[in-house]
Amino acid sequence: MEREKAKAEMKAKEWAEKKAAGALDEDMPEDADGQLHNPDGSVFTGPKDAKKVSLINMVPPISKMDAKLNDLPKCEHLALSTNSIGAIGNLSALRELKILSLSRNNIKAISKLDGLGDTLQQLWMSYNSVEKLDGLSNLRKLRVFYVAQNNISDVKEFGKLAANKALEELTAVGNPCYEADPAATRAAIIRLVPTLKILDAKRITGEEREESESKQE
């Protein structure tokens, strides 16, 4: 048994080195017995072992987040972008989820994320139809939030993100609130969310922050 495990670990190591060098395209090595193995040599037994689950641009497109997604207890990155999802489903059973990608769907409201408050670090929501930034205050670990190209017309909505004390990076460009005066909107968001370090892929300078605070009414 130990010999077989050592063999599997060596094979997995060789695969990982080739993968890093760009010599392989597959995601997991296949042993002589026809079983798929994780990089550490352990047998991949199915979706329940998966740390990253990608269901991007499915045909036909996903319109509803199935309850079966909760059968992924080890999932750290769930990618559901480029589908037709209209509402966020309950993912509270995903106790290790760190990254949730829901970009390019039909989502109008952010909800049902409270159960991810202790784990979720990145939320990708660009290219949806979100108007309000509710439902995020309990995401205590949230560091990165992408909400570009949505329907947020009132810049004050971004003030709700001040409750997310760990938030460092935000992408918000392309929302209606940017249309009249993009520079003023950027300054307002910097003022409203004091923990931000990067806004719209551009690092916030100390000078910018000082100027935004001086413009506060």
C-alpha positions as CSV (number, residue, x, y, z in Angstrom):
1,M,0.0,0.0,0.0
2,E,2.8,2.4,1.0
3,R,4.7,1.5,-2.2
4,E,1.6,2.3,-4.3
5,K,1.0,5.6,-2.5
6,A,4.7,6.6,-3.1
7,K,4.4,5.7,-6.7
8,A,1.2,7.8,-7.0
9,E,2.9,10.7,-5.3
10,M,5.9,10.6,-7.6
11,K,3.7,10.4,-10.6
12,A,1.7,13.4,-9.4
13,K,4.9,15.4,-8.7
14,E,6.1,14.7,-12.3
15,W,2.8,15.8,-13.6
16,A,2.8,19.0,-11.6
17,E,6.3,19.8,-12.9
18,K,5.3,19.2,-16.5
19,K,2.1,21.2,-16.0
20,A,4.0,24.1,-14.6
21,A,6.3,24.0,-17.6
22,G,3.4,24.2,-20.0
23,A,3.9,20.7,-21.3
24,L,0.4,19.5,-20.3
25,D,-3.1,20.8,-20.7
26,E,-5.0,18.3,-18.5
27,D,-6.0,19.2,-14.9
28,M,-5.1,15.9,-13.2
29,P,-2.8,12.9,-13.8
30,E,-4.3,9.6,-14.7
31,D,-2.7,6.5,-13.1
32,A,-2.3,3.1,-14.7
33,D,-5.5,1.9,-13.1
34,G,-7.5,4.5,-15.0
35,Q,-8.2,6.5,-11.8
36,L,-7.7,10.3,-11.7
37,H,-5.5,11.5,-8.9
38,N,-5.1,14.9,-7.2
39,P,-1.6,16.5,-7.3
40,D,-0.8,15.0,-3.8
41,G,-1.4,11.5,-5.1
42,S,-4.7,10.9,-3.5
43,V,-7.6,9.5,-5.6
44,F,-10.0,12.1,-6.9
45,T,-13.4,10.6,-6.0
46,G,-15.7,13.2,-7.6
47,P,-17.0,16.7,-7.2
48,K,-17.1,16.5,-3.5
49,D,-13.2,16.5,-3.5
50,A,-13.0,19.5,-5.9
51,K,-11.5,22.7,-4.7
52,K,-12.4,24.6,-7.9
53,V,-15.6,24.0,-9.7
54,S,-16.1,25.7,-13.1
55,L,-19.6,25.8,-14.7
56,I,-18.9,28.8,-17.0
57,N,-20.9,29.4,-20.2
58,M,-22.9,26.2,-20.0
59,V,-25.1,25.0,-22.9
60,P,-27.9,25.4,-22.2
61,P,-27.1,28.2,-19.8
62,I,-27.7,27.7,-16.1
63,S,-30.8,29.7,-15.1
64,K,-31.0,28.7,-11.4
65,M,-28.4,27.8,-8.8
66,D,-29.1,24.1,-8.0
67,A,-29.2,23.0,-4.4
68,K,-26.7,20.3,-5.3
69,L,-24.0,23.0,-5.3
70,N,-24.1,22.6,-1.5
71,D,-22.7,19.1,-2.1
72,L,-19.3,20.6,-2.6
73,P,-17.9,20.9,0.9
74,K,-14.3,21.4,-0.1
75,C,-14.9,23.9,-2.9
76,E,-12.9,27.1,-2.5
77,H,-13.6,28.6,-5.9
78,L,-17.0,28.3,-7.6
79,A,-17.2,29.8,-11.1
80,L,-20.7,30.3,-12.5
81,S,-20.1,33.2,-14.8
82,T,-21.6,33.7,-18.3
83,N,-24.9,32.0,-17.7
84,S,-28.5,33.2,-17.2
85,I,-28.7,33.0,-13.4
86,G,-31.4,35.3,-12.1
87,A,-30.9,35.0,-8.3
88,I,-28.2,33.9,-6.0
89,G,-28.9,30.6,-4.3
90,N,-28.1,29.4,-0.8
91,L,-24.5,28.3,-0.5
92,S,-24.2,28.1,3.2
93,A,-22.9,24.5,3.1
94,L,-19.8,25.6,1.3
95,R,-17.8,26.2,4.4
96,E,-14.5,26.7,2.6
97,L,-15.6,28.9,-0.3
98,K,-13.2,31.8,-0.9
99,I,-14.0,32.9,-4.4
100,L,-17.5,33.2,-6.0
101,S,-17.7,34.2,-9.6
102,L,-21.2,35.2,-10.8
103,S,-20.2,37.7,-13.5
104,R,-22.2,38.0,-16.7
105,N,-25.6,36.7,-15.5
106,N,-29.0,38.3,-14.9
107,I,-28.7,38.9,-11.1
108,K,-30.6,42.0,-9.8
109,A,-30.0,41.7,-6.1
110,I,-27.2,40.4,-3.8
111,S,-28.6,38.0,-1.2
112,K,-28.2,34.7,0.6
113,L,-24.5,35.2,1.2
114,D,-24.6,35.6,5.0
115,G,-23.5,31.9,5.5
116,L,-20.2,32.7,3.7
117,G,-19.3,35.5,6.1
118,D,-16.3,33.7,7.6
119,T,-14.7,32.5,4.4
120,L,-15.6,34.4,1.2
121,Q,-12.7,36.7,0.2
122,Q,-13.6,37.5,-3.4
123,L,-17.0,38.2,-5.1
124,W,-17.1,38.7,-8.8
125,M,-20.5,40.3,-9.9
126,S,-19.6,42.4,-12.9
127,Y,-22.0,42.5,-15.9
128,N,-25.3,41.8,-14.0
129,S,-28.2,44.1,-13.2
130,V,-27.5,44.9,-9.6
131,E,-29.0,48.3,-8.4
132,K,-28.4,48.1,-4.6
133,L,-25.4,47.0,-2.6
134,D,-27.3,45.3,0.2
135,G,-26.6,41.8,1.5
136,L,-22.8,42.2,1.9
137,S,-22.3,43.5,5.4
138,N,-21.8,40.1,6.9
139,L,-18.9,39.2,4.6
140,R,-16.2,39.8,7.1
141,K,-13.4,38.4,5.0
142,L,-14.3,40.1,1.7
143,R,-11.2,41.6,0.2
144,V,-12.1,41.9,-3.5
145,F,-15.4,42.9,-5.0
146,Y,-16.0,43.3,-8.8
147,V,-19.4,45.0,-9.5
148,A,-18.5,46.8,-12.8
149,Q,-21.2,47.3,-15.5
150,N,-24.3,46.9,-13.3
151,N,-27.2,49.3,-12.7
152,I,-26.0,51.3,-9.7
153,S,-27.2,54.9,-10.2
154,D,-26.6,56.3,-6.8
155,V,-22.9,56.6,-5.7
156,K,-24.0,56.6,-2.1
157,E,-24.8,52.8,-2.4
158,F,-21.0,52.3,-2.2
159,G,-21.1,53.7,1.3
160,K,-22.6,50.4,2.4
161,L,-19.3,48.7,1.7
162,A,-17.7,50.6,4.6
163,A,-19.1,47.8,6.7
164,N,-16.7,45.4,5.0
165,K,-13.6,46.2,6.9
166,A,-11.3,43.9,5.0
167,L,-12.3,45.2,1.5
168,E,-9.2,46.4,-0.4
169,E,-10.1,46.1,-4.1
170,L,-13.2,47.3,-5.9
171,T,-14.2,47.5,-9.5
172,A,-17.2,49.7,-10.1
173,V,-16.7,51.4,-13.4
174,G,-19.5,51.2,-16.0
175,N,-22.3,51.8,-13.6
176,P,-24.7,54.7,-14.3
177,C,-23.3,56.7,-11.4
178,Y,-20.1,57.1,-13.4
179,E,-21.7,58.7,-16.4
180,A,-21.9,62.4,-15.4
181,D,-18.5,62.8,-13.8
182,P,-16.2,59.7,-13.6
183,A,-13.6,61.6,-11.6
184,A,-16.0,62.9,-9.0
185,T,-17.5,59.4,-8.7
186,R,-14.1,57.9,-8.1
187,A,-13.4,60.5,-5.5
188,A,-16.7,59.8,-3.8
189,I,-16.1,56.1,-3.6
190,I,-12.6,56.6,-2.2
191,R,-14.2,58.7,0.5
192,L,-17.1,56.4,1.2
193,V,-14.9,53.2,1.5
194,P,-11.8,54.2,3.5
195,T,-10.3,50.7,3.4
196,L,-9.9,50.6,-0.4
197,K,-6.4,50.4,-1.8
198,I,-7.3,49.7,-5.5
199,L,-10.3,51.1,-7.3
200,D,-11.1,50.2,-10.9
201,A,-7.7,48.5,-11.3
202,K,-5.9,51.7,-10.3
203,R,-4.1,52.0,-7.0
204,I,-5.4,54.8,-4.7
205,T,-2.7,57.3,-3.8
206,G,-2.4,59.2,-0.6
207,E,-2.9,62.4,-2.5
208,E,-6.1,61.1,-4.0
209,R,-7.4,60.1,-0.6
210,E,-6.6,63.5,0.9
211,E,-8.3,65.3,-2.0
212,S,-11.4,63.1,-1.8
213,E,-11.7,63.9,1.9
214,S,-11.3,67.6,1.3
215,K,-14.3,67.5,-1.1
216,Q,-16.6,66.0,1.5
217,E,-19.6,68.2,1.9
